[in-house]
Amino acid sequence: MKPVLTALALAASLTVPAQAADPYPNKSVRLVVPFPAGGATDVIARMLAQKASDASGQPFVIDNRGGAAGNIGSDNVAKSPGDGYSVLQTVSALSLSPALYRKLPFDPVKDLTAVSQLTASPLIIVANAKTGISSLKDLIDRAKAKPGALNFGSGGVANPQHLTMEMVKAAAGIDIVHIPFKGDAPLFTSLVAGDIELAVTPLSTALPHIEAGTLRAIAVTSPRRNAAFPDVPAVAETFPGFSSTSWQGWFVPASTPRDIVMKLNGYARTALQSPEVIAALKKFGSDPVGSSPEEFGPSFKAEVERFGKIVNDLKLPPQD
């Protein structure tokens, strides 16, 4: 019996390296969306998941884990095994979290690895048409003539739109009063009615109001002009180097091996080249990006640092 047992033991030992060498992925991949189903991030994630499934031969399954402004789902991925089977699709608000919260259960920079920036959504400075402000120069001149007389609204304290206007204020050396709202819907109601004068908003959200003539496009905050508004200058034309855009991206746990990160990057890039995905993104006012980890990682870290400085300079109280 001993030769038989020895042969069986040898056969069993040989199966271990074979299993370990199975190519990635060899089972379903969990794509965590840290927001409820039905929102823009979720819709885009489902499109990309289908394309990634087709490219990899394994299903990419959406796992909605909403709550705490995206931090619950992000924390879940940050603490998952770094085996490539837990991927986070989140938004630019992740770069704000370290500055906004008193104590996060994870460190977005240290505990997560950037895979690819998926999309870029331009932001635009708009003014109520009744203000007579029609350019960035008009805005700056008016603000300098009467410091504190103009106001701008945002969908919440320290969200990306609020902090983008704070960046404009700092660059121009002007004083404009911030009026926060509980979300974009009440913000736009007041902006269109003329109760507030200015705002930084997603381009896609502002577009119908600009076309209707109730809002005027002042400047886009992306590094260059947007194809949808070729006559509207970028803030960077007045203040070189200025850039602030909303984005979505893929992240994985920091311990994820490089080869797996690159495979996921390839799936993301393949998905973003699909005409179907490109057309759908346009409807959300987003452009496909598909950057490398070497591009997205440093830019994400720089954004965390930039927003952290702005929040610190504004002396905004941290949230629990």
N, C-alpha and C positions, 0 to 999 in steps of 0.2 A: 504493500500500500504506500510505502514511503516514496517510491519513484513517482507514483500518480499524484500524491499530494505536492511533491516538489514541482512537478510540471504545472499543476494548477496554480500554485503560488507564483511561479515564474510568469505564467500567462496573465495573471491578475496584475502583477507589477508592471508588465509591459503596456497595459491599457491606460495607466495613469498618465504617462507622457503624451500618449495619443490624444486623450481627452483634453489635456492642458494645452495641446497645440491646436485645438479646434479654432478655426478662423473666427474673428469677430465680425459681425454678431452671429451667435448661434442660437439666440432666443429673442423674444420680444424686448423692445427697448421702451422704457417709460419716459415719455416726454411730459414733464411737469409744467403746467401753466399755473402760476400763483394767483390766478383770478378766477371768478366764476365763469361757467360756460356761457357762450353767447356774445361775449365782448370781442373787440377787435383783435386782441392778442390771441384769444381762443380760436377765432375763425381762421386767422393766418396760420396758427400752429397746426390746425387740422389739415390745411392744404399742404403744408410742408411735411407733415407726418406721412401723408399718403405718398408723396414723391420720394421721401426717404425710404419708405417701405418698399417701393418699387425698385429703388436703386440697390438696396441692401439685401433684399430677399427675406427680410424679417419684419414683422409688424412693429411700427412705432405707435404706441398706445398713449392717448392723451390721459393725463391724470390731473384734474382740476383741484388745486389746493389753495383756495382763496383765503384771505384774511390778513389783517395787519399790514395793509398797503403792499402786499406781495411778499412780506417777510416770512410768512409761515411756509409757503412753498419753497422759497429760496433756501431757508434753513434746512428743510427736508432734504434737498439735493446736496447741500454743503456737507451734511452728515451721512450721506449714503456712501456705500463702497465705491471706490474709484475704478470700477470695472467697465464703464461705458454704457451701463444699462439704466442709468438715471441721468437724464439731460434736462436742464432748465431752460425754458423759453420765457424771457422776461423783458422788461422795458427799462428806459433810461432812469426811472425813479430809483432803481437799485443803486445808482451812483450817489443818490442823496441820503440814503438810509444811514450811513455811518455818522453823518453830521446831524441828522434830525432826531435820532433816538438815543436816549440816555444810555441804554445798554442793549445791544443786539446780541442774540444768541449765537451769531456767527460773524465772521469777518469777510465781507464780499471780496476783498482783494486777496487775502491770504488763503481762504478756504475754498475759493472757486477759481477755475481756470477758464478763461475766455476761449471759446471755440470759433465763433464768427459773428460779426455784426450782420444781421439779416436785412434790416431795413433802415432807412432814414426818412423821417417825416419832417419837412420844413416847417418852421414856425414863422409867423409873420406879425409885425407890429401893425395894428389897425387903429384908426381914429373914427369916432362918430363924425359923419359928414358935416354935421352942423357946427363943428368946432372950427372949420376952416383950415385945419391942419392938413396939408397935402404932401408933405415931404419930411424927411428926417431933419433937414435944416430948419423947417418951420417949427417942428417940435422943440428942437434944441433952443432956437431963438426965443420962442414963447416961454419956455421953462426958465431960461436965464433972465428974461425981462421981469418975470414975476415968480421967483422961487416959491415952491409949495402951492401955487395956485392950480396947477394941473393935477389930475388924478388918473390912476390906472387901476383896472381890476384884474383879479386872477381867480381861478377856481379853488384856491386854498393857499394858506400860508406855506411858503417854502416849497411849492411845487415847481417843476421846471420852468413854467411860464413866468411865475413870479420872479424867480431868480434870474431868468434871462433879462427881464426888464431892469433888474438891479444891476446887471452887468452893463447894460446900456447907460444907465444913470452914472455908474462909476466911470465909464469910458468918456462920457460927455461932460462930466462934472456938473450935473444938474440935479435938482430936487423936485421929484414928483411923488405925490402921496399915494401909497398903496391902499387899496380897498379890497379885502379878501371876501370871496363868496363861498358858499358851500356847494361847489361843483360848477361845471361849465354852463349848465342850463340857466340858472338864475343870473350868472355873469352876462350871458348874451342877451337876456331879456333887458337888463339894465343898460348894457352897452348900446343896443339898437334903439332903445327909448331915449338915450341921451342923458341918463342919470349919472353915468360915468363917461369919461372922455376917451380913454385909451386902453388897450390891452395887447398882450402878446398871446396869440392863439395858434392852434394847428391850422395850417393853410386850408386844408379840406373843410374844416368847420366854418371858417370865415368866408369861403368862396361864394356861397349863395348870397350872403349879405353884401359882399363887394359888388357882385353882379347886379344886385337890386339897387345899388347906389346909396344904401343906408350907412355903409362903412367905407372908408378909404384905406387902400393899401399904402402903407408908409415905407416899409422896408422888410426884406426877408432876413432871417438871422443865420441862414446857411452861409458857407464860405463864398458861394457864387449865386448869381441870379437863378431863379427857378424858371423852367421852360413854360410853366403855366402863366407866369407874369414876367415876360422878358423886359418890360418897361419899368418894373419895380426894382430899384437898386438893392443890393445887399448892404447890411450894416458895415460889412468889412470894407466896402468902398470908401467909407468915411473913417473907419477905425480899423486899419489893417490887422489881420489876424483874428478878428472877432468871429466866433462861431458858436452856435448853440442850436442843436437839432434834437428832436425826439427820435428814439430808435428802439428796435427790438433786437435781441441777440440770444445766442445759445451759450450756455455755460455748463461745465461738469465739475465734479469734485476735484480739488487740487491734486489729489493723488492719482488721477487718471493717467495712464501711460501715454507718451507722446504719439505712438502709432495709432492708438484709438482716437485721440483728439483729432488727428489728421484725417482719419476715415470719416468721422462725423463732419469735419469741415468740408470734405468732399461731397458728402450727401447734401449738406446745406447748399453748397454752390450749385450742384446739379439741379436741385429743386428750384432755386432762384433764377435759373436760366430758362425755365419752362414758360412758354408764351401764356399759358393759362394762369400761372401764378403771377406773372408780371402784370397781366391785365387786371387781375383781382386786386393786387396791391395798389394799382393806380386809383381804383375806386375808393380806397381808404386814404388817398393822398400820400401814399408812401412810395419810395423808390427802392428797388432791390439793391443790396450792397454785396454781400458775400465776401467779406474781407478774410484775411488769414489771421491765425492766432497772434502772429507777430505784429500785425497792424491793430487788431482790436484790443488786445491785452493792455498795451501801453496807453492807448487813447482812453480806455475805461479808467485806468488808474489815474491818469491826468485829470479826468473829469471828476472823480471822487475828490481829489485834492482841490480842484478849482471850486467846486460847490461847497466843500468844507470851509474854505477861506471866506466865501461870501456869507455863509450862515454865521460864521464866527464874527465877521465884521459887522453884521446886522444885529449881533447879540440876541439871536432868536433862542428862546428857551427850549431845551431838549424835551422830547416827548417820552413818555414811559412806554 
